[in-house]
Amino acid sequence: MINQRGTAVWSGDMKGHGTIKTQSGVVEAPYSVGSRFEGQKGTNPEELIGGAHAGCYSMFLTSVLGQHGHTVETITTTSTVTLDPTQNPPVITKIHVSTEGKVTGGNITPEDFQKHAEFAKAHCPVSKALGGVAEMTLEAKLN
């Protein structure tokens, strides 16, 4: 088993502020109501979920493609996490995954790439952890 840890410290009431850190210390970022809901400088949980999801997805898709005889030059993925702050409490309602791959070998077709991209969306560990989100869409493009 591999355990990874993130830590957040919040100070004050809802107009306060906090810091989110990762176990490795590579990420240490401020967050606040302003950075989460008002576009102010700083990070927020949804942005970090998007980054984690994009990273996991890209690695997983690369593995799947390799298992099918394809060579990945690059996989670029964006995971857009939509938070609806009008619901009480706020809810993540949608995640949209957009991935683009430069892949060679194995005579890959756009249809093959789409099939592998869909498999990765359903099976990467972070996608599975986000299974409670009502809608997860995918746009996949082979270069």
C-alpha positions as a printed Julia matrix, in Angstrom:
143×3 Matrix{Float64}:
   0.0    0.0     0.0
   1.08   3.54   -0.76
  -0.19   6.34    1.46
   0.11   9.95    0.34
  -0.92  12.89    2.44
  -2.18  16.41    1.93
  -2.64  18.84    4.8
  -4.66  22.03    5.09
  -4.59  24.6     7.88
  -7.34  27.23    8.03
  -7.22  30.34   10.23
 -10.18  32.47   11.19
 -13.8   32.44   10.08
 -14.96  32.12    6.45
 -13.21  35.4     5.62
 -10.0   33.85    6.9
  -7.32  32.07    4.92
  -5.41  28.85    4.82
  -2.52  26.9     3.37
  -2.67  23.59    1.54
   0.48  21.44    1.54
   1.48  18.11    0.11
   3.48  15.47    1.93
   6.5   15.95   -0.36
   6.55  19.69    0.29
   6.52  20.4    -3.46
   3.13  22.09   -3.17
   2.48  24.67   -0.48
  -0.14  27.17   -1.55
  -2.46  29.71    0.06
  -6.21  29.4    -0.34
  -9.23  31.41    0.71
 -12.88  32.03   -0.06
 -11.63  34.64   -2.54
  -9.41  32.17   -4.4
 -12.13  29.53   -4.41
 -15.2   31.55   -5.35
 -14.04  34.97   -6.55
 -11.06  34.36   -8.84
  -8.54  35.89   -6.47
  -4.89  34.81   -6.31
  -4.26  31.49   -4.57
  -5.35  27.93   -5.11
  -8.5   26.02   -4.23
  -9.51  22.39   -3.75
 -11.12  22.1    -7.2
  -7.99  23.32   -8.98
  -5.89  20.8    -7.06
  -8.36  18.01   -7.87
  -8.13  18.99  -11.56
  -4.34  18.88  -11.49
  -4.24  15.55   -9.68
  -6.81  14.07  -12.06
  -4.98  15.31  -15.17
  -1.69  13.89  -13.91
  -3.14  10.49  -13.02
  -5.1   10.29  -16.26
  -2.08  11.13  -18.45
   0.07   8.49  -16.73
  -2.67   5.86  -16.91
  -3.44   6.53  -20.58
   0.28   6.3   -21.39
   0.4    2.9   -19.68
  -2.67   1.64  -21.56
  -1.28   2.8   -24.89
   2.07   1.15  -24.16
   0.36  -2.14  -23.31
  -1.21  -2.03  -26.78
   2.1   -1.52  -28.59
   1.96   2.24  -29.02
   4.75   4.69  -28.21
   3.72   7.91  -26.49
   5.65  11.04  -27.31
   3.33  13.31  -25.3
  -0.04  13.19  -23.6
  -1.45  16.57  -22.56
  -4.53  16.48  -20.36
  -6.68  19.16  -18.76
  -9.27  18.21  -16.16
 -11.8   21.01  -15.63
 -13.66  20.68  -12.34
 -16.98  22.54  -12.13
 -18.17  23.66   -8.71
 -21.74  24.92   -8.33
 -21.63  27.39   -5.42
 -25.38  28.08   -5.68
 -26.2   24.69   -4.2
 -26.27  24.46   -0.42
 -23.74  23.08    0.29
 -21.7   23.72   -2.9
 -21.3   20.65   -5.13
 -18.82  19.53   -7.77
 -21.27  18.85  -10.6
 -19.03  18.02  -13.55
 -15.53  17.15  -14.62
 -14.47  17.55  -18.24
 -11.33  15.76  -19.36
  -9.63  17.04  -22.5
  -6.65  15.01  -23.68
  -4.39  15.25  -26.68
  -1.83  12.64  -27.6
   1.12  12.43  -29.91
   1.44   8.66  -30.32
   3.39   6.48  -32.74
   3.79   2.77  -33.37
   1.19   0.05  -33.56
  -0.73   1.75  -36.4
  -2.93   3.67  -33.96
  -6.1    5.21  -35.38
  -8.16   8.05  -33.9
 -10.79   5.41  -33.02
  -8.19   3.34  -31.13
  -7.03   6.43  -29.27
 -10.61   7.31  -28.33
 -11.22   3.77  -27.06
  -8.06   3.85  -24.9
  -8.89   7.36  -23.69
 -12.37   6.23  -22.59
 -10.85   3.23  -20.79
  -8.43   5.53  -18.97
 -11.28   7.86  -17.96
 -13.14   4.97  -16.41
 -10.18   3.28  -14.75
  -7.46   5.7   -13.68
  -7.35   5.7    -9.86
  -8.3    9.37   -9.5
 -11.22   9.03  -11.95
 -12.47   6.15   -9.85
 -12.08   8.19   -6.66
 -14.16  10.94   -8.29
 -16.94   8.51   -9.17
 -19.45  10.44   -7.06
 -19.38  13.38   -9.49
 -22.62  13.37  -11.48
 -21.03  13.92  -14.9
 -17.57  13.21  -16.32
 -17.07  13.95  -20.0
 -14.12  13.34  -22.32
 -12.72  14.96  -25.41
  -9.79  13.02  -26.91
  -7.64  14.04  -29.86
  -4.85  12.11  -31.55
  -2.16  14.27  -33.19
